[in-house]
């Protein structure tokens, strides 16, 4: 391993110590000193823990006679602890000299870079992490078989000052880098721009994040191997499952302990038991968990259970079924559903061909309510024909009944929704019955929380897509041996759709944006599996043939065209502009109040055309209303568009940057007045990037940085030494910007603050094994999303490179991957579609119970299905005051059974006063009745919750090509024609 044993004298170096705090420090300097103190203290404690592992455990065990643990096993258990201690002792020595001179230099970042970028650190930590599971299993076995060893561990723990077990000490190296990252993030937050330590802190953060990611991945792979080995042990050697598990072809995507529940035919719970469920890349395995007589040891070291496989089934045959879907998806196949674990389906159940499972007949109750509502609506029509006036029989009361039933239906839907939140119901194939009819059986698992349920449904869905031919394999890692498989978090190709096919013209793709909407109708599983909700706007055209916009809806299982309209000239660029944040206005002078903003700016889509037109469309729905239009100065083609809070910027062919000021009206930009024109350079302005309070504009190889508000040039720099190479793409991540150029196959990284050139990567080296002999490659599109840099090339190949996600420098450290699915011509664009899963999905039932209704009650006669609402509207809907609703209580019926048929719940028991507010007299004319009261309450509870993002990546180009098959076809599916414009959509696993 290149590590030498070195004898070191016992003279200890001085412990790092901060001197007294000097006077006159700024608040930030004081905080930085405190953070440095925390680094020193946590490092001291860590080094002490490593020493304890060696002095209190390893050395006594090696010297003990008779041996409680053989010398060979001792070496395996404590493998690499000594080397890790050596690395950190060296770091501590360097740290003490830094601490001594802190008040004069205030630098620490470069020390982290120097200490932890050495390959030896990764090597010793990798060995330790990969060996950790093995070391723990040796300790576990020794505890069970050697009483002397167990006694030794107990004695050591009792004697230690903090009672930390050996396991507690040995897990610390696995947690060390995440602790460093948190401390350095704090330090960076308190280091102002221009500080000499800032760039080195950002580089240190990148170094540690990369190291932690590599160790995490290795630990995950080691755990995966251990889990599969443990499972394999429980299967007989001759079984087919054993052969499948030992072939090494399967990845473990997810495994978790879930509670299996068995219900009777009336929906009552019969029994529940914990099971270990394994999702492999092509099969699902369920096992019993067997812990026996090992509780005493489990306090010293975590125990791995023994498994007994209960069933396993191929993934394509597994169906996720939500409560309320029983009748729809599979009854028509004449399948008899049996209940796993129940003795026999009841005779009645067999007669109907289904058994009600889980929540007792919730769906049936919902259907009953729907029928009752239809009856009450007919009664309402009859009441409207009455000639007399009656106090408790009039339209107000009848409408209130309708609203009450609608509310009860919503409550029932919520109950079904809640039942689905932690209930994973799987339909699995069983053995056919005597007549040969297929029998399916239902297994119901309770997951620990809603996130776990989402994770299972999402991974099951993507694993099934991953089994399609085009995803087998979908990615290649360009390793020397060509054997390493793409990791489990890889995006999977979900679909390929033709664009502009209806026109019959060969139109070229120009640009694409995603306009998100939030659809409240989606069920729990649909949210976990569907593409990000919303619409894709695809623009393009051809010289002389005009332009075209096609809008695809992503709100169905398969994307489909919902609208298409022609334009006078080809579309060159597009920009999606979301609604402004609450309290932010586009005209820089004044903040708008909530009242103004409700009538204010909706999300919009801006298009830039070849003939110099800029068009602004409303993106609230597919109504495609054109809100504003203008022509660029000198009718120059609009090559790129970018918005900032105060301006819409357009980069033009002649080197001009046109800035259109924001307005506070219905249209976000003032396109009527002439724009502010700035000359960026002699050539075309190819790309723009909005960055904090600046805008970067490229012209040829130069990039100019402008203040986004005052439009003054701050600085400019050469991004490429070749005058003929223009900057064509810029994307930001962390504290860096990656750039691509019109010639050459390299991409370059620049620092956002110092504008320093930090890294250069040649994309051609990543694609040589896919395109042998292809020397000249050019980058045609760039995108950064969730720690991955997507690079599209002129050969139709797409390369994926990992970049750090934190606020450090987004340097590329890994080899990355190449997609075997691509285009026949250049990749015209790469775009991302994201939508945030509705936060109420993650609400616990208790929160749901406390919370008021989130939507307004609708008058009868309106459709019950809400239309999709733009995501940006949802927040506004919540803050608007609720309508006022009446509550009726009739003395004569108060004692009868059944719910009080009134739209509001009964009066609170605590006697708290009800708020009164102004009524709408046109509907409610009976407010003087003593048994009627008015109640309203605001609904602005939108507490901050963890958001889950559904993400898809879309590439556009000419045709579809699978690079894994030989030219001329090898039976790989032709998803699109070779010459049509095509969109490839990749789905990214949810990050939970």
SEPA-969499 format. One record per residue (C-alpha): residue in three letters; x, y, z. Coordinates in steps of 0.25 Angstrom, whole numbers, plus 5000, padded with zeros to 4 digits. Layout:
% SEPA-969499
ALAXYZ;...
END
This chain:
% SEPA-969499
UNK500050005000;UNK501250095000;UNK501150115015;UNK502450105023;UNK502550065038;UNK503250185044;UNK503750185058;UNK503350325065;UNK503850375078;UNK502950385089;UNK503150535090;UNK501750595088;UNK501550715079;UNK500950835086;UNK499350825085;UNK498850935077;UNK498351055085;UNK497751195082;UNK498351305089;UNK497451415096;UNK496551495086;UNK497151625081;UNK496351755082;UNK495551815070;UNK495151695063;UNK493951695054;UNK492751605058;UNK493051515046;UNK494551505051;UNK494051465065;UNK493151355059;UNK494251305051;UNK495151295063;UNK494051215070;UNK493851115058;UNK495351095058;UNK495251065073;UNK494250955069;UNK495150895058;UNK496250885068;UNK495450825079;UNK494750725070;UNK496050685064;UNK496650665078;UNK495450575082;UNK495550495069;UNK497050465071;UNK496750425085;UNK495750325081;UNK496650265070;UNK497750255081;UNK496750185090;UNK496350075080;UNK497850045079;UNK498250055094;UNK497050005101;UNK496649895091;UNK497649855080;UNK498849855088;UNK498349775101;UNK497649675091;UNK498949645084;UNK499649625097;UNK498649545104;UNK498949405108;UNK498149315105;UNK497649395093;UNK496249435093;UNK496349475078;UNK497449415069;UNK498549515064;UNK498049495050;UNK496649535054;UNK497149655062;UNK497849705050;UNK496549695042;UNK495749765052;UNK496749875054;UNK497149885040;UNK497650025036;UNK497350095049;UNK498850125052;UNK498950185038;UNK497750275040;UNK498350325053;UNK499650355046;UNK498950445036;UNK498150515047;UNK499350535056;UNK500150595044;UNK498850685042;UNK498850725056;UNK500350765056;UNK500050855044;UNK498750905050;UNK499550955063;UNK500451045055;UNK499251105048;UNK498551135061;UNK499851195066;UNK499851295055;UNK498351315053;UNK498251455057;UNK499251505046;UNK498851405035;UNK497451355037;UNK497551245027;UNK497151095029;UNK496551055015;UNK497851025009;UNK498350935021;UNK497050845018;UNK497350835003;UNK498850795006;UNK498450695017;UNK497250625011;UNK497550634996;UNK498650524997;UNK498350394991;UNK498850325003;UNK497650385011;UNK496650325002;UNK497350195001;UNK497450175016;UNK495950215019;UNK495450135007;UNK496150015013;UNK495550045026;UNK494150065021;UNK494149945012;UNK494649855024;UNK493649915034;UNK492549815032;UNK493449705032;UNK494149755045;UNK492749765052;UNK492349625048;UNK493649565054;UNK493349635067;UNK491949585067;UNK492349445064;UNK493449455075;UNK492349505085;UNK491549385083;UNK492549285083;UNK493649335093;UNK493149375107;UNK494549435110;UNK494449535098;UNK493049575102;UNK493549595117;UNK494749675112;UNK493849775104;UNK492849795115;UNK494049825125;UNK494649925116;UNK493349995113;UNK493050005128;UNK494450055131;UNK494350165120;UNK494050305125;UNK492950325115;UNK492450185114;UNK492550185099;UNK492650035093;UNK493649985083;UNK492650005072;UNK492450145076;UNK493850175075;UNK494050105062;UNK492950165055;UNK493550305057;UNK494450305045;UNK493250275036;UNK492650405042;UNK493850495042;UNK493750555028;UNK492250595029;UNK492650665042;UNK493850745035;UNK492850785024;UNK491850845034;UNK493050925041;UNK493550975027;UNK492251015022;UNK492051105035;UNK493451165033;UNK493151195018;UNK491851265022;UNK492651355031;UNK493751385021;UNK493451505013;UNK493751514998;UNK495151554995;UNK495651495007;UNK496951415005;UNK496451295011;UNK495151285003;UNK495551214990;UNK496451114998;UNK495251085007;UNK494351064995;UNK495350964989;UNK495450895003;UNK493950875003;UNK494050814989;UNK495150724994;UNK494450675006;UNK493150664999;UNK493750574988;UNK494450494998;UNK493250475007;UNK492450434994;UNK493450324990;UNK493450265004;UNK491950275004;UNK491850194991;UNK492850094996;UNK492150075009;UNK490850065001;UNK491449954992;UNK492049885004;UNK490649885011;UNK489949834999;UNK490949714997;UNK490749685012;UNK489249685011;UNK489249594999;UNK490149505005;UNK489349495018;UNK488049475009;UNK488849365001;UNK489149285013;UNK487749275016;UNK487449205003;UNK487749055000;UNK488949044991;UNK488148964980;UNK487049064979;UNK486849154966;UNK486849274975;UNK488249244981;UNK488749234966;UNK488149374963;UNK488749434976;UNK490149384974;UNK490249414959;UNK490749554963;UNK489849614953;UNK488849684962;UNK488949814969;UNK488149834982;UNK487349964980;UNK486649974993;UNK486449885006;UNK485649925018;UNK484949855029;UNK483449875027;UNK482249825035;UNK481349725027;UNK479849735031;UNK478749635029;UNK477349675028;UNK476049595029;UNK474949605019;UNK474249715027;UNK475549805027;UNK475849765042;UNK477349745045;UNK477649595047;UNK479149605050;UNK480449685046;UNK481949635046;UNK483249705042;UNK483849665029;UNK485149695022;UNK484849735007;UNK485949744997;UNK485749814984;UNK486849764974;UNK486949814960;UNK486049704954;UNK485349644966;UNK484649664979;UNK484949574991;UNK484249565004;UNK484849495017;UNK484549465031;UNK485449525041;UNK486049435052;UNK486749495064;UNK487049395074;UNK487649405089;UNK488649515085;UNK488049635092;UNK489249645102;UNK490249665091;UNK489349755083;UNK489749875093;UNK491149855089;UNK491149835074;UNK489949845065;UNK489449705061;UNK489149655047;UNK487849575047;UNK487649435040;UNK486649435029;UNK485749325024;UNK485249355010;UNK483649355009;UNK483449384995;UNK484149444983;UNK483549494970;UNK484049554956;UNK483949714956;UNK483049724944;UNK481949644950;UNK481949734963;UNK480849834963;UNK480649944973;UNK479149964976;UNK478650084983;UNK477350084992;UNK476150114983;UNK476750054971;UNK476349914974;UNK475249904963;UNK475949974952;UNK477349914948;UNK477249764949;UNK475849714951;UNK475549714937;UNK476649614935;UNK475749514943;UNK476849494953;UNK476449444967;UNK477149524978;UNK477449454990;UNK477949515003;UNK479349475007;UNK479349415021;UNK477849405021;UNK477249265022;UNK476349265010;UNK475649375003;UNK474249385008;UNK473149324999;UNK472549464997;UNK473949514993;UNK474049404982;UNK472649424977;UNK473049574975;UNK474449534970;UNK475049634980;UNK475249654995;UNK475249785001;UNK476549805008;UNK477249905018;UNK476350025022;UNK474949965024;UNK474249995011;UNK474650145010;UNK474550144995;UNK473150084996;UNK472750195006;UNK473250294996;UNK472350234985;UNK471150244994;UNK471450384997;UNK471550414983;UNK470150354980;UNK469550424992;UNK470050564986;UNK469350534973;UNK468050514981;UNK468250634989;UNK468550714977;UNK467150674971;UNK466550714984;UNK467150844983;UNK466550864969;UNK465150824975;UNK465350924987;UNK465651034977;UNK464251014971;UNK463551044985;UNK462551154984;UNK462551185000;UNK463651235009;UNK464051135020;UNK465051165030;UNK465751025030;UNK465450985016;UNK465951085005;UNK467151094996;UNK468151135006;UNK467951015014;UNK467950925002;UNK469250984997;UNK469850965010;UNK469450815010;UNK470150804996;UNK471350875002;UNK471350785014;UNK471350655006;UNK472450704997;UNK473250735010;UNK472950595015;UNK473450535001;UNK474750615003;UNK474950565017;UNK474750425011;UNK475650445000;UNK476650505010;UNK476450375018;UNK476750285006;UNK477950385003;UNK478450365017;UNK478250215017;UNK479150215004;UNK480250295011;UNK480950185018;UNK480250065012;UNK480949995001;UNK480049894995;UNK480649804985;UNK479949704975;UNK480749584973;UNK480549464964;UNK480149334971;UNK480049184966;UNK478849164957;UNK477549094963;UNK477148954958;UNK476349014946;UNK477649084942;UNK477149224945;UNK478249314949;UNK478149354964;UNK478849484969;UNK479049504984;UNK479149644991;UNK480249675001;UNK480049795009;UNK481249865016;UNK481249975026;UNK482550065023;UNK483150145035;UNK482750285029;UNK482150345016;UNK483550375011;UNK483850225011;UNK482650195003;UNK482950294993;UNK484350234992;UNK483850094990;UNK482850134979;UNK483850214972;UNK484950114972;UNK484050004968;UNK483550084956;UNK484950124951;UNK485449984953;UNK484349934944;UNK484750044933;UNK486150004935;UNK485849864930;UNK485449914917;UNK486349874905;UNK486850024903;UNK487350024918;UNK488049894918;UNK489049954919;UNK488750104918;UNK490050164922;UNK491550114921;UNK492650154931;UNK493850174922;UNK494750094931;UNK495950014926;UNK495349884929;UNK493949934923;UNK493349844934;UNK492849944944;UNK491349964944;UNK490650094944;UNK490250124959;UNK488750104964;UNK488450254964;UNK488650264949;UNK487550344941;UNK486750244933;UNK486250264919;UNK484750274921;UNK484250314907;UNK484650364893;UNK483550454886;UNK483550514872;UNK483450664871;UNK482850744860;UNK482450614854;UNK481050664851;UNK481550774841;UNK482250674832;UNK483350784830;UNK484750754835;UNK484850864845;UNK486050884854;UNK485950884869;UNK486351024875;UNK485951024890;UNK485150954901;UNK484651004914;UNK483750934925;UNK482651014931;UNK482250944944;UNK480850924950;UNK480350854962;UNK479250754960;UNK478450724973;UNK477750614966;UNK478950524966;UNK478950404975;UNK480050364984;UNK480750264975;UNK480550354963;UNK481350464970;UNK482450364973;UNK482550304958;UNK482050414949;UNK482950514941;UNK482950654947;UNK481650714945;UNK481450824935;UNK481650854920;UNK482850854911;UNK482950964901;UNK483750924889;UNK484151034879;UNK484851024866;UNK484751044851;UNK485451054838;UNK486051164830;UNK484951214820;UNK483951114826;UNK483551194838;UNK483551154853;UNK482751054861;UNK482451034876;UNK481850904881;UNK481350884895;UNK481450744902;UNK480650714914;UNK481450634925;UNK480150614933;UNK479850474928;UNK480650344929;UNK481150374914;UNK481550514909;UNK480550564898;UNK480450684889;UNK479350774894;UNK479550894885;UNK480350934873;UNK480451074867;UNK481251134855;UNK482151264856;UNK482651354846;UNK484151314848;UNK484951204855;UNK485051204870;UNK486451214874;UNK486351224890;UNK485251224901;UNK485251264915;UNK484251224926;UNK483951334936;UNK483251294949;UNK482351374957;UNK483151474966;UNK483351434980;UNK482451494990;UNK482751644993;UNK483751654981;UNK483351744970;UNK483951754956;UNK484051904956;UNK485151934965;UNK484552054972;UNK483551994981;UNK483151864988;UNK481751814985;UNK480751784995;UNK480051644995;UNK478851714990;UNK479551764978;UNK480251634975;UNK478951554975;UNK478551634962;UNK479951634958;UNK480951554949;UNK480651414945;UNK481751314940;UNK482151344926;UNK482951284914;UNK483851374906;UNK484251334892;UNK485351394884;UNK485251384868;UNK486151384856;UNK485451514851;UNK485751594864;UNK484351574870;UNK484251554885;UNK482851494889;UNK482351474903;UNK481251364906;UNK480451344918;UNK480851204923;UNK479751184933;UNK479151074924;UNK479151034910;UNK478251154906;UNK479551214900;UNK479051354900;UNK480151454895;UNK480251564905;UNK481251654898;UNK482151654886;UNK483351744881;UNK484451754871;UNK485951754875;UNK486751884872;UNK487151874857;UNK486251744856;UNK487451664860;UNK487251514862;UNK487051484877;UNK488051374881;UNK487851364896;UNK486951414907;UNK487151424922;UNK486351494933;UNK486751554946;UNK485851614956;UNK485851754949;UNK486151724934;UNK485951634923;UNK487251624915;UNK487351584900;UNK488651554894;UNK488651594879;UNK489351554867;UNK490151684865;UNK490751684879;UNK489751764886;UNK489051734899;UNK487651794900;UNK487151804914;UNK485551824916;UNK485151874930;UNK484151804938;UNK482751854941;UNK481751834952;UNK480551814943;UNK480051684937;UNK481151674927;UNK482551654934;UNK483351734924;UNK483251874918;UNK483351834903;UNK482751964898;UNK483852064901;UNK485152044895;UNK486151954903;UNK487452004909;UNK488551954899;UNK489951914903;UNK491051874893;UNK491651754898;UNK492651724886;UNK492751724871;UNK492151574869;UNK490851514873;UNK490451504888;UNK490351354889;UNK489951324903;UNK489551394916;UNK489651354930;UNK488951414942;UNK489851404955;UNK489451464968;UNK489351614965;UNK490151614952;UNK489951564938;UNK491051494930;UNK490951514915;UNK491851454904;UNK492351504891;UNK493451424884;UNK494451374894;UNK494151484904;UNK493151494915;UNK492651624921;UNK492151634935;UNK491051744937;UNK490251794949;UNK488851734948;UNK488251864953;UNK489051984949;UNK489551904936;UNK490951964938;UNK492151874933;UNK492851814945;UNK493951744938;UNK494251654926;UNK495151534923;UNK495651444912;UNK495151304914;UNK495951244902;UNK497251284896;UNK496751254882;UNK496051374876;UNK495251284867;UNK494651204879;UNK493351264884;UNK492751234898;UNK491451164894;UNK490951114907;UNK491051154922;UNK490451074934;UNK490651104949;UNK490851014961;UNK491351044975;UNK492451154973;UNK492851124959;UNK492351134944;UNK492551034934;UNK492751084919;UNK492651014906;UNK493251074893;UNK492851074878;UNK494150994874;UNK494950884881;UNK494450774891;UNK494850844904;UNK494050904915;UNK494551004925;UNK494251034939;UNK494451184944;UNK494251234959;UNK493051324960;UNK493751424969;UNK495251434965;UNK494851394950;UNK496151294951;UNK496151184941;UNK496151054950;UNK496050934942;UNK495950884927;UNK495250754923;UNK495350684909;UNK494050624906;UNK494650544894;UNK495450454903;UNK494150404910;UNK493550364897;UNK494650304889;UNK494250154893;UNK492850194888;UNK493250264875;UNK494650204871;UNK495450284862;UNK494550414864;UNK495650514867;UNK494850644865;UNK493650664875;UNK492950784879;UNK492050814891;UNK490750864887;UNK489950874900;UNK490250874915;UNK489350854928;UNK489550844942;UNK488550774951;UNK488650704965;UNK490150684965;UNK490250634950;UNK490850714938;UNK490150674925;UNK490950694913;UNK490350684899;UNK491250674887;UNK491150694872;UNK491150544870;UNK489850514878;UNK490650454889;UNK490250504904;UNK491350504915;UNK491050504930;UNK492050564939;UNK491950564954;UNK492150704961;UNK492050744976;UNK490650794980;UNK491150884992;UNK491551024991;UNK493050994988;UNK493650984974;UNK492950894964;UNK494250824960;UNK494050684952;UNK494750574960;UNK494150444954;UNK494250384941;UNK492750404938;UNK491850324929;UNK491350324915;UNK489950294910;UNK489750184901;UNK488450254896;UNK488650384888;UNK488350454875;UNK488750434861;UNK489150574860;UNK489650684869;UNK488950694883;UNK488150834881;UNK487850854895;UNK487850794909;UNK486750844918;UNK486250804932;UNK484750784937;UNK484550794952;UNK483350794960;UNK483250794975;UNK482350694981;UNK481150754989;UNK481650775003;UNK480350715009;UNK480750585004;UNK481850585015;UNK480950635026;UNK480750545037;UNK479350505041;UNK479350585053;UNK479750715045;UNK478550675035;UNK477550665047;UNK477950805052;UNK478050875039;UNK476850945033;UNK476350915019;UNK477350955008;UNK476350984997;UNK475051064996;UNK473651004997;UNK473051004983;UNK471651044980;UNK470850924975;UNK470750894961;UNK472250924959;UNK473050804955;UNK473750734966;UNK475050724959;UNK475950834961;UNK476750874949;UNK478350874950;UNK478751004957;UNK480151064954;UNK481051034965;UNK481351174968;UNK479851204970;UNK479751094981;UNK480351184991;UNK479451304988;UNK478251214989;UNK478651175003;UNK478751325008;UNK477451365002;UNK476351375013;UNK475351265013;UNK473851285009;UNK472851305020;UNK472051175022;UNK470751155031;UNK470551045041;UNK469150995044;UNK468750925057;UNK467250885057;UNK466850855072;UNK465850745067;UNK466850665060;UNK468050685070;UNK467850545076;UNK467750465064;UNK468850375059;UNK469750405047;UNK470650525044;UNK470050665045;UNK469850695031;UNK470450835030;UNK471650885024;UNK472450925036;UNK472850835048;UNK472050845061;UNK472350965071;UNK473650945078;UNK473550875091;UNK474450975099;UNK473451085097;UNK474451175090;UNK473751295083;UNK473551285068;UNK474051395060;UNK473051475053;UNK473251545040;UNK472451615029;UNK471451525022;UNK471051515008;UNK469551555009;UNK469251514995;UNK469351364999;UNK469151365014;UNK467851445017;UNK467551375030;UNK468651415039;UNK467651465050;UNK467251315053;UNK467851285067;UNK468251145062;UNK469151195051;UNK470551255053;UNK471651305044;UNK473051245044;UNK474251285036;UNK475651255038;UNK476951285030;UNK477751175024;UNK479151225023;UNK479851115030;UNK481051085021;UNK482151035030;UNK483451005024;UNK483550855021;UNK484550775014;UNK484250784999;UNK484450664990;UNK484750694975;UNK484250604964;UNK485350624953;UNK485450594938;UNK486450624928;UNK486050654913;UNK487050654901;UNK486650694887;UNK487250654874;UNK487150594861;UNK486550444862;UNK486950344873;UNK488150254873;UNK488550144882;UNK490050134882;UNK490050004889;UNK489649934876;UNK490449914863;UNK490050014852;UNK488949944843;UNK488249904855;UNK488349784865;UNK486949774869;UNK486949894878;UNK485649974878;UNK485550084868;UNK484850184877;UNK484850294867;UNK485150314852;UNK486550354849;UNK486250484842;UNK485150534851;UNK485350634862;UNK485350554875;UNK485250574890;UNK485850474900;UNK485350484914;UNK486150424925;UNK485550414939;UNK486450434951;UNK486150354964;UNK485550434975;UNK486550484985;UNK485950464998;
END
